[in-house]
Amino acid sequence: MMKGGIMACCFGLAVTCCQAGEANMVSAWNSLALDAVRFANTSPPAAARHLAIVHAAMFDAVNSLGAKYANYRPHTNAPTNASAEAAVAAAANRVLRYLYPQFTTTMDAALQSHLAVLPDGPEKAAGVAWGRQVGQELLLERDFDGSNYGVDYRASPQPGHWQPTPIQFASPLLPQWPRLKPFVLERADQFRAQPPPSLKSGKWAEQLNQVKSIGGKKSTTRTPEQTEIAWFWADGVGTETPPGHWNGVAQQFAKAKQLSLLESARLFALVNLALADAGIACWDAKYAYDWWRPVTAIRAADTDGNPATDPDPQWLPLILTPPFPEHTSGHSTFSAAAAAVLRAFNGGDEFAFKLYSNGLFGKSRQYQRFSDAAQEAGQSRIYGGIHFPSANLEGQRTGSVVGEYVMANALAPLAPTPAFRQSPDR
């Protein structure tokens, strides 16, 4: 009962935002989507997928009415005289109702709240019809993208391979994700990360011993600030997830730059397309390398064949280990991809912003650059004891490349149409 009440309150705030004007409307629907992610306990890769679909639909709905940029996908018979605001709202509503049917009432209330401030007439009706059509077309395109395919994953008992981790010993999450159809990338392994270090190498021993010291639940070497950073970026089940955290950055950027409806829709679409493909690329590496988590490796260090590592059978990480292979870090990949898009959109890395956390209520952290937040998010997983440094570094590299690729290959500005000139009389 309490959960439902809190959800209604949070959704109600976003609905109110919809009445504030067109410049805020994309962010308002983004907030509604993030609430749905939280209360449906959506996993990070699935959250990124959902956010990409809804924001691609919102962008195509408004862009098709003026065609300033390339659409995410082709659409036919766009109306010539339709309300862009109505189209954006209807597209978001159509997608979110399908992805989160348990929140249909809330999504419909948001739509009606926004439409109520628009003047009635054929433009409004045409915008609603167009937005619904675009949203439906995006949903149909992604309906068989592989997100629901079954995969028979079997954990290996061999050293170096992922095994279910304490304390939940849950089954692996989304082993089908490497087969998911990317949104912009050509294939999941297009920018596959480099492998983790060899178990018998000095680099492996150094990394294991580092996480063993700084990432343990009872660590005496982790500083209070490092502990705060670990929890600040934890973004576990029931939160907005790492993709959602970066949508919060996009909201602040859109507001600070006073982006128009179209430009705001494009920003959120690019950020979320990059986040979705970052998730696919990351999960491709995770299941390709099938690497064990620190809690498994540290407890079984006597099996890795490396004389510079020693086991600790009772070791536990600061943060509960999520149930999927270690290499690479999702936080690192998501964060670097979003930061790359925001950096390109901004024309530089410098942008001051403040973030809050679903895990540390009332706590905030300040950043002066997108890359500062991305690097801290990746490092937080080492402080939390659930990733090795190589997973962070490779995740950051992959995410940056994915973000840059999305910026170069999606929603690009259209070349201006040459003015018609009549041939001179002969």
Secondary structure as the mmCIF struct_conf table of DSSP 4:
data_model
#
loop_
_struct_conf.conf_type_id
_struct_conf.id
_struct_conf.beg_label_comp_id
_struct_conf.beg_label_asym_id
_struct_conf.beg_label_seq_id
_struct_conf.end_label_comp_id
_struct_conf.end_label_asym_id
_struct_conf.end_label_seq_id
HELX_RH_AL_P HELX_RH_AL_P1 MET A 2 CYS A 17
HELX_RH_3T_P HELX_RH_3T_P1 CYS A 18 ALA A 20
HELX_RH_AL_P HELX_RH_AL_P2 GLU A 22 PHE A 39
TURN_TY1_P TURN_TY1_P1 ALA A 40 ASN A 41
HELX_RH_AL_P HELX_RH_AL_P3 PRO A 44 ASN A 63
TURN_TY1_P TURN_TY1_P2 SER A 64 GLY A 66
STRN STRN1 TYR A 69 TYR A 69
BEND BEND1 TYR A 72 ARG A 73
BEND BEND2 THR A 80 ASN A 81
HELX_RH_AL_P HELX_RH_AL_P4 ALA A 84 LEU A 99
HELX_RH_3T_P HELX_RH_3T_P2 PRO A 101 PHE A 103
HELX_RH_AL_P HELX_RH_AL_P5 THR A 104 LEU A 115
TURN_TY1_P TURN_TY1_P3 ALA A 116 VAL A 117
BEND BEND3 LEU A 118 LEU A 118
HELX_LH_PP_P HELX_LH_PP_P1 PRO A 119 ASP A 120
BEND BEND4 GLY A 121 GLY A 121
HELX_RH_AL_P HELX_RH_AL_P6 PRO A 122 ARG A 142
TURN_TY1_P TURN_TY1_P4 ASP A 143 PHE A 144
BEND BEND5 ASP A 145 GLY A 146
TURN_TY1_P TURN_TY1_P5 SER A 147 ASN A 148
BEND BEND6 GLN A 158 GLN A 158
TURN_TY1_P TURN_TY1_P6 PRO A 159 GLY A 160
STRN STRN2 HIS A 161 HIS A 161
TURN_TY1_P TURN_TY1_P7 PRO A 166 GLN A 168
HELX_LH_PP_P HELX_LH_PP_P2 ALA A 170 PRO A 172
BEND BEND7 LEU A 173 LEU A 173
TURN_TY1_P TURN_TY1_P8 PRO A 175 GLN A 176
HELX_RH_3T_P HELX_RH_3T_P3 TRP A 177 ARG A 179
BEND BEND8 LEU A 180 LEU A 180
HELX_LH_PP_P HELX_LH_PP_P3 LYS A 181 PRO A 182
BEND BEND9 PHE A 183 ARG A 187
TURN_TY1_P TURN_TY1_P9 ALA A 188 PHE A 191
HELX_LH_PP_P HELX_LH_PP_P4 ARG A 192 SER A 198
TURN_TY1_P TURN_TY1_P10 LEU A 199 LYS A 200
BEND BEND10 SER A 201 SER A 201
HELX_RH_AL_P HELX_RH_AL_P7 GLY A 202 ILE A 214
BEND BEND11 GLY A 215 GLY A 215
STRN STRN3 GLY A 216 GLY A 216
TURN_TY1_P TURN_TY1_P11 LYS A 217 LYS A 218
BEND BEND12 THR A 220 ARG A 222
HELX_RH_AL_P HELX_RH_AL_P8 PRO A 224 PHE A 232
TURN_TY1_P TURN_TY1_P12 TRP A 233 TRP A 233
TURN_TY1_P TURN_TY1_P13 VAL A 237 GLY A 238
BEND BEND13 THR A 239 THR A 239
HELX_RH_AL_P HELX_RH_AL_P9 THR A 241 ALA A 256
TURN_TY1_P TURN_TY1_P14 LYS A 257 GLN A 258
HELX_RH_AL_P HELX_RH_AL_P10 LEU A 261 TYR A 289
STRN STRN4 TRP A 291 TRP A 291
HELX_LH_PP_P HELX_LH_PP_P5 TRP A 292 ARG A 293
HELX_RH_AL_P HELX_RH_AL_P11 PRO A 294 ARG A 299
TURN_TY1_P TURN_TY1_P15 ALA A 300 ALA A 300
HELX_RH_3T_P HELX_RH_3T_P4 ALA A 301 THR A 303
BEND BEND14 ASP A 304 ASP A 304
TURN_TY1_P TURN_TY1_P16 PRO A 307 ALA A 308
TURN_TY1_P TURN_TY1_P17 PRO A 313 GLN A 314
STRN STRN5 PRO A 317 PRO A 317
BEND BEND15 LEU A 318 ILE A 319
HELX_LH_PP_P HELX_LH_PP_P6 LEU A 320 PRO A 322
BEND BEND16 PRO A 323 PHE A 324
BEND BEND17 HIS A 327 THR A 328
HELX_RH_AL_P HELX_RH_AL_P12 GLY A 330 ASN A 346
TURN_TY1_P TURN_TY1_P18 GLY A 347 GLY A 347
BEND BEND18 GLY A 348 ASP A 349
STRN STRN6 GLU A 350 TYR A 356
BEND BEND19 ASN A 358 LEU A 360
TURN_TY1_P TURN_TY1_P19 PHE A 361 GLY A 362
STRN STRN7 SER A 364 ARG A 369
HELX_RH_AL_P HELX_RH_AL_P13 PHE A 370 TYR A 383
TURN_TY1_P TURN_TY1_P20 GLY A 384 GLY A 385
BEND BEND20 ILE A 386 ILE A 386
HELX_RH_AL_P HELX_RH_AL_P14 PRO A 389 ASN A 409
BEND BEND21 ALA A 410 LEU A 411
HELX_LH_PP_P HELX_LH_PP_P7 ALA A 412 ALA A 412
STRN STRN8 PRO A 413 PRO A 413
HELX_LH_PP_P HELX_LH_PP_P8 LEU A 414 PHE A 420
HELX_LH_PP_P HELX_LH_PP_P9 GLN A 422 ASP A 425
#
